[in-house]
Amino acid sequence: MTLHYTAGNNINAQGTYTPAAAGFNLADVSSVDELNALPAGVKGMVYLDQGDGVTQSFIDALKPYIGNSKVYAFYLKDEPDPTGQYNTLVTAANLKAESDYIHANFPGAKTFITMMNMGSSENPTFANTYNPANTHIDLFGIDPYPVRSDMSTVDYTMIDKAVAAAEAAGISVDHIVPVFQTFGGGNWADDSGGHYVMPTAAQEQTMLAHWAAVVPNPAFDYAYAWGSQNGDTALESSSALQSVFLQHNTATSTTVGGTTGSTTGTTTGSSSGTTTTGTGSTGGTTTASGGTTTGTSSGTTSGSGTTTGSTSGSSSSGSTSTTTTDHHHHHHGLDFSQLTSSSTVTASATVATTTTPTATATPSVATDTTTDVGPHHLTDLIGHHTDHHAWHL
């Protein structure tokens, strides 16, 4: 059974797990009190933000949760930097020590990180970074965000390329966690000079179907983000996208083969990889089957170039401080872009050298007819690799 996770602002002032209204059942928690207050049927993923190995700090952070039946996983680190160029160096050996310690002291608990893309959105790479073999981590979040102001059409192949890059780096599909874009606007800049745009319901459905084709039955999936973090619009503010995710999240699925279905239609699949087709699901959402391919129901549309939905596109103010909500400091989302920086970064031998962009998206509009300019620059790497998510402080 696939679990469904979303980050940020999960617990309101009254202690209610608000994403439950959209069918999410894996909560973003950072305290034992939050974990214990979760409703029946909801598990917790504890954000540790630890990458230095089994230090006393790590043991102290982990200890209160040991043996708690509501824990599903520990989020060790958000996009750890294997080079030390963009953030604190985190070695594979340190992550392996942490994961091994958790597995030994809390049998059944999963370990998780999101991956830093060391290439670009069009040419991603995770080579020589982290994988199950060198870290013993169970699950790896891959987070391409294709809805952008600076591309005339939504390039959903970013998803395929990111998954292929993860597999090439030794992360097999059963270890991959899809990360869905559910934010736009604000002060995040992408890696080609534009900004992210809040997906429409149709675009979100296309992303979900695209992911289902390449990672059909993940242990859990991840909507980034529920809460706004950096002046952006996020899932908590979009009733249209919440409806999409309610349908997606309340569909049933199995880990191998079997039958899957939705609340408004029936989707069938087999372990041999039969193409699945959703029937009757709102807007054409397609759910994953046990096969390796998936279909889309009527109404699902691919990007047509109109990437509307963002309230604004003020991505030029990269020095703007990150919005902090009631808790948190985390969650991936760099994919060589998120924060705008005016300084040029020279790549080291571990990062492919690329050129500076020659086109810039107009920040005040949600749709931009500027086409992608080819090789992606490294100009914004420092800013973007200063951690996209900063709820856990």
Disulfide bonds with the S-S distance in Angstrom:
none
